[in-house]
Amino acid sequence: GTLALNDHPVDMRLATLTLGQMTPTGTEAGLNGVGVFQFNQGLVDVTTLNMAVCSGNSPTAGARGTMTVGDNGTLNVGSISLGNGTGTNAICVGTLEIAGGVVNCAGNIFKTSTTNCTGNITNTSGELNLGGLSRIGTTALPLDTMEMSDAVLQLTPAGNGTNVVVTTLVTG
């Protein structure tokens, strides 16, 4: 499903938002759960944002979740989980796109599996602010790609345990 709220003022308060979920159990093949959320005006406040959640044992099942924060949008979030595959053949892709907007993350940005799961951050002319002891990825489960172009990454408080662990970092 797609929720495209671009060019409309948004003011949302959500406990948990899940984008792209598939929980197949059986012999069905090619099942995919896709979730897209886009906004470019106003505020979305989410305690937990889960993207690309796939479980079960169906062959070639997958999940894809994308959150896009546009020019005049602000996303306040407790934690972001990208790529959550627990199934035998789960293929998961979670993407956070900051397209000129602001993302304030109080907790961690992470993924839960390295097997067939991908977690990406793209920041173009936007701002990603991490608070406290927040982390992006871990040594055991790094995010796959972080792309930044004319963008801001603010780690607060600097030098106090905040880590960024990604497999590929692209800046411009």
Buried (B, 14 or more C-beta within 10 A) or exposed (E): EEEEBEEEEBEBEEEEBBBBBBBBEEEEEEBBBBBBBBBBBBBBBBBBBBBBBBBBBBBEBBBBBBBBBBEBBBBBBBBBBBBBBBBEBBBBBBBBBBBBBBBBBBBBBBBBBBEBBBBBBBBBBBBBBBBBEBBBBEEEBBBBBBBBEEBEBEBEEEEEEBBBBBEEEEEE
